[in-house]
Amino acid sequence: MRCGRIAITLLPAAVAAFLLCACSAGGLSSVPPGAQGLARIQHYASSGKIQHIVIIVQENRSFNNLFYGFPGAKTQTYGYDTKGSKIALKPVGLETTWDIVHDYYDYLAACNGTGKYPGTDCRMNGFDNQYWGCGHGSSQPPCPNANPPYSYVPPSETKPYFYLGEHYVLADQMYASNVDASSFISHQYIIAGQASSAVNYPSAWWGCEGTYSNYISTLTSARQYGSAIPMCWTNKTLGDEMDGKGLSWAYYASKIYGDGGIWSAYQNISQTYNGPDWKKDVISPQTDFFSDVSRGKLRDLSWVTPTCENSDHAGCGSKTGPAWVASLVNAIGKSKYWDSTAIFIFWDDYGGWYDPEPPAKVDYDGLGIRIPMLIVSAYAKKGYVSHTHYEHGSILKFVEKTFGLASLSPSDKRATAPDDAFDFNAPPRAFETVPAEHGLDYFMHQPPDHRLPDND
């Protein structure tokens, strides 16, 4: 592991979690996008103007960390630690080679500094109680300041994100639906709206692959650790619902033995991993998204996950994430799909970085700490900061309303759809290229990074 200590809290008898990468994903579909099901699209949310939805998943940033100082958004220049000391936030670049631990225990510690969750009393004053993988002995890099979690990304590195927020919609009240801040759980929530009450990380493999027993702990209704359950679930997903309506979908990710492959969420869905969708709709590498768009093969619903170096994840030693996202948006914006597509860009969990906004306690498994979300469309309001309370389930609800799908879980049933982000009575706005340090050609020829991605 290159990102510091792995803090996995499971059952007392459970094995400690460790990372193993997984097996391969398949290729392109020969079915034209939407050909079998366009007539069955319901379009409740957009009166037929949105026919394609793209969900871009980035990694491990709190809202305050990534959009510090964004005009009109709620951010803060300081935080408090466990002792009540006021700490001024310091700039720390995306390209760190160390990470901050943020499992369920660390979420509780960050929430109120005690490691316990007293009802809804979350004071956001314990980020100093988390472990960070710098400055602890000669084997780790030095820390950039005395309180690494109390940091923000310099605006010079986030220009594409600020540009998107200034030209489209930035949501400053977006929270993780899951309480434990695990990438594994978060990625299950964005395809299924739930994660079988699981918490933290698998004991070994992140899905159905593997040749031996593989378990993950659960969280009880009292927010205590429960029994362990096996991996490889049969939870119904948006992909299943799209299949049922004859609509097309694709999940773009690294091969699950590759860079960033642990973020390929459908590897843990049995009916997908062991069925035809694995070769038809789970597509590797994720750069195939560019060719699918240019060749007129954009599916009705797409997820796009990053490699480690393009993910914004601390510990990946890279700052190319903003340019990666800009390239994806530019590919859609310059295509025939611009006027018919809604793009949701969100960061899967807070990554251990300070945020001042306390999450509401809506059930045993939510909510998690505030994360960023950008909404981009020809019909998105220009320069609009939405203060509406969103979560993972809000994205799912928009998908469900657009395509006439049923709710999957409590998170998408309770969530508010981001309808306030759009003005479908206005004509579609012309696309303007998002400026970025790197373009499509860079990512199509980016040298492979064979280091193992992190485990959170």
N, C-alpha and C positions, 0 to 999 in steps of 0.2 A: 504494500500500500504506500502510495506516495503522499497522501494527504493527512498524515498524522494518525493519532490513536483511533482505533475503531472501537467506539463505545456502543456495544450492543447489549441491551438489558433484556434477557429473556426469563423464562422460568428458572427457578433455582437448579433444576435438574437438566435444563436444556443445554445444548452445546453452544459454544461461542460462535458467533457468525463470522464467516470469512468469505471472501469473494472468489467465485469461480466463474469464468465467462461461459458462454453457452454456444448453441449450434446455429446453423445457418438459416437465413430467411430466403424467400424465393424471389421470383422475377416478376415481369410485367404481365398484366392481364391483356388478353386479346379481345375482351368485350369492350365496345365503345362506351365511354362514360355516360351513364344515364340512359342508354338506349332502351333498356328493358323497363325502366320505371319512371321516366320523366313525367308521364301523365298522372302518376300517383303521388307526386309531390304536392303537399297540402299548402305550403307557403302561408301559414297563419300569421307569421311575424312580419312578412315583407310584401304581401300581396303579389307574390310571384316574381319579384325583382331579384331576390337572392336564390340562385339555383346551385351554388357551390359554396361550401364552407371549408376553410383551411385552418387547422389548429396547429400553431407553431409552439413547440414546447422547449423552453430554455431551463436553465438549472440554477437553483440555490442562491437566490438574492431576495432580500427583503425590499419592500417598497422604498423605505427611507435610504437604504444603501445605494440603490440604483438610480433613483429619481430625486436625490437630495437637491433641494432648492428649486425644483420645477415650479414655475409661476402658477399660482392658483391651486396647487396641490398641497396637502397637509404633510409637511415634513418638519423635522426639528434639527437644530444645530448642536444639540447636546443630549445626553441621557444621564441616568442615575445608576449607580452600582448598588450592590447589596448593602453597603454601609451608608448609603444615602449621599455619597459624594457626587457632585455634579461633574460630568466628564464631557469636555468639548470633543466633538467628532473630528476625526482626522482623515485626510484622503489616503486611500490605499487602492492601487490599481487592480484591474481584473486579473492581471497576469501573475498572481501569487503562486508559489510552489508549495504552499501549506494550506490546510483547511481548518475549519472550526467544526467540532462535533455538535450534532444537533439531532440526536435520537429523542425518544420520548422523555427520558430523564432530563436531558438538557433543555428540552422545551419547558418542562415544569420549572427548572431552575431559572431559566430566562424570564419566565412569566412573573415570578414573585420572589425569587432569590432564596426560596426555602426548599425547593424540590417537591412541594406539595401544592395541590390546587384547591384552595378553600372556596368552594362554590364558584362564584363568578369574579372573585377578587383577584384580578391579574394586574399587577402593578408595573410590569415591564422593567424591573430594576435588578435583574440577576444575570445579565448577559456575561458578566465577569466570572460567573460560576461555571461557565462552559469551558471545555478544554480546547485549546488551539494548538495546532501542530507546528508552532514556531517557538524558538527561544527556550526550549526545554532540552538543554544539553547540546553537545557538539554535533550530534547526528541530525539536528534540525536547523533550518535556516534561522537567522536572527529575526525578531519581530520588528515591524516598522514603527511601532509605538508601544506604549505601556499597556494599552487596552485595545488589542486588535479587533474585537467584535464591534467596538464603538467607532465605526469607520464608514466612509462613503466612497463611491467610485468617482474619481475626478471627471468632471463634465467633458474634458478633452477626449475621454475614451468612450463616452456615451452619446456622441453627437447624433448618430443615426436614430437612437431611441428618442432623444429630445426632439428631433425633427419630426418623427412620427407622431409624438404627443402633441406637437404644435400644429400639425396639419390634420390630425384625425382625433382620436379619442384616447385619453389616458384615464384609467379607473384608479382612484386612490383609496377605495374601500373594498379592495379585492382580498379575500382571505382563503387560505387553504381549507378545503372541506374536512381534511383529516388533521387530527390534533398532533400527531407524533413527528411531523417534519421529515418523514422518510421518503426518498425518491421512489422506492419500490411501491409504497402505499399510494403516493400521489399519482403515479402513472396508472395504477389500477382505477383510481377515482376518475381519471379523465377519459377512460374508455367504458367504465361500468357504473360509475357513481357510488362505488363501495369497494371494500377490500376484505370482505368476509370477517370483519372485526379484527383483522390482523394488525399487528403493531411492530414497528422497527423493521428488521430485515430477515430474510430467510437464513436458515442455518447453513446453507450451502448454495445450491443453484437458485437462480431467480425465476424458475419456471418449471415446465414439464420435462426438460432435459435432465440428464443425470441417471446414474445407475444404482443409486442407493437412496435410503430414506432421507427425505428433505422436509423440514418443518419450519413453521414460523409461529411465534407466540401470538396470543390474542389479548384483547382488552375487554374487560367486563363492563357492565353497565355502571359500576362504581369506580371506573377508571383505575382498576387494579389489573395486574397481569393475570390472565386466565390460562387455560390449557393450550397446549400447542396443537396446531392442525397441520396436515400435510399440504404441500404445494400442489399446483396443477388443478385449478378450479374450473367449475362449470358455470360460473356467474354469467348471466346474460349481459351482453355488451351492445353498444351502439352498432357495432359491425353486424351482430346477429340481427338486430332490428332492421338495418339497412338491407341485409340479405332477404329478410322476410317481405320487404316492400318491393323487391326487385330493383333496388337502387345500388349504385356503385360506391365503393369506399376503398381507401388504401391507407396503410400505415407504413410510412417511410422511416427506416431505421438502419443502423449498422447491423451486419450479421452478428448474431449473439455470441460468437466467439471473437468479435472484433472490437474496435475502439468505440466505446459508448454502447456496446451491444446489450449491456444489462438494462438499458432503458427501453428495450423492445418489449412493451407491456404484454402483447398478445402471446408471448412465449409461455405465459402462465395461464392461459385460457385453453382448456383441454380441447374443446370442439374446434378451436382455430388451429392450434398447434398440430393436432392429429387429423386435421381435415383439409379439404381443398383450398380453403382461404389462405393457408400458410404459404403456399406457392403462388397463389393468384393475387392476393391482396396485401401481404406483408412483403415490402419491397426493399431490397438492399442493392447498392448503397443508397443513402438518402438523396444523393445528388441526381438520381433518376427522376426526382421531382421536376427538375429543370427541363429535361427532355420530354417528359409527359405533358407539361404545360405547352411547350413549343410545338409539339406534334398534335395538339388538340385532344389529349387523352386525360385531362384533369377529371378526377372522379367527383361525384357529388359531395362526398365528405373525405377529407384527408387530414391525417396527422403527420407532422414532420418533426422528428427528433434530431438532436445534433450529435456530432462526435464530441469527445471530451474537449478538444482544443477549441471548438466553436460554440461551447455551451454556456460560457460565463461562470462555470463552476470554479470556485476557489480550489487551488491545487493543480489545475490543469496547465498552469504556466503559459497562458495565452490570452490575448485580448481581441481575438478575431470574431467573437460572438456578435457584436453589433453589426459588423459588415456581413456576416452570414445571414442574419435576419433581414438586413436591407436587400441582399441579393434575392432572397425568396420573395419578398414583397415586390421588388422590381420585376422579377420574372412574371408575376401575375399582372402587375400594373401595365406592362408593355404587351400583354397578350389580349386575345379576344375575350378573355374571361373577366377583365377588370370590372365591367358594369354589372356582372352577375355573381360576384364573389364577396363574401364576408370573411375577413381574416382576424383571428384571435391569436394574440401573442401573449403568453403568460409564462411565469417562472414557477417551477413546480413546488418549491418550498423556500423558506427564508434563509437557509444555509448557515444559520448561526449568527447572522448579522443583526445588529441592533435595529429595532423599530419601536416607536413610542406608542403605537395604537394597540390597546388591549383587545384581543379577540373575544367575541361573545362566546358563552358556553351554551350551545344549542342542543347538544346531546352528549353522550359519553365519548364520542369520537370526533367532536368538532366544537369550535373551529380552531384552525391553526393560525399561526402568526401571519400578518399582512404581507402580501406579495404583489408584484406589479402585474398589470394587464393593459395591453394596447389593443384597440379595436380599429381596424383599417378597412375602408370600403369606399366606393364611389358615393355611397349614401351616408357615410359616417359624418357626424357633425364636425366642423372644422375647429380645431383648437379647443375642444370641449373637455374639461376635466369633470368626469362623472364622480359624484360623491355617493352614488347608490351602492348599497351593500351587496357585493357579489361574492361568489365562491366558485369552486370547480363546477358545482351543479348548475351555475348560471349559464356556463357555456353549453353544457349538455341540454339544458332547457331550451336554449335558442335553436340547437340542432333539432330537438324534438318538435318544437313548434313549427319550424321551417318544413320539415319533412313528414309531419304527421305521425310521429312515433310516440309510443307510450313511455311514461316515466319508468326509470329503472330502480330507484332507491329513494330513501328519505332525503338525500342531499339534493337531488334534482327536483323533487316534489316541493321542497320548502324554498328553494332558491328563487331569486328574482331574475328573470331574463333581462338581458341588457338592451331592452327595446328603447330606452332613453338615449342610447348612443347613436341612433339612426334618425334620419329624416327622409322617409320614403315618399313624401309628397314633393320633394325637390328633385330636379333633374340630376342625373349622375354627374359628378365632378370629373373633369379631365385629370388623368394621372400625371404627377410630376415625379421624376426620378428621385429616389432617396439617395443623397450623396453619402458615400462611404469610402473608406480607405482601400478596400478590396472589392472586386466585382465577381461576376459569375465565373469568369475564366480562372481566377485564382482558386476558387473552391473546386472546380472541375479537375484541376491539376494539383491540388494540395497534396504534399507528400504524406504518406500514411504515417500515423503515430501508433506504434505497436506497444506502447506502454499500457498496462492495465488501467482502465478507468477506476474511479474510486468506488466505494461501496455505499454511498449515501446520496 
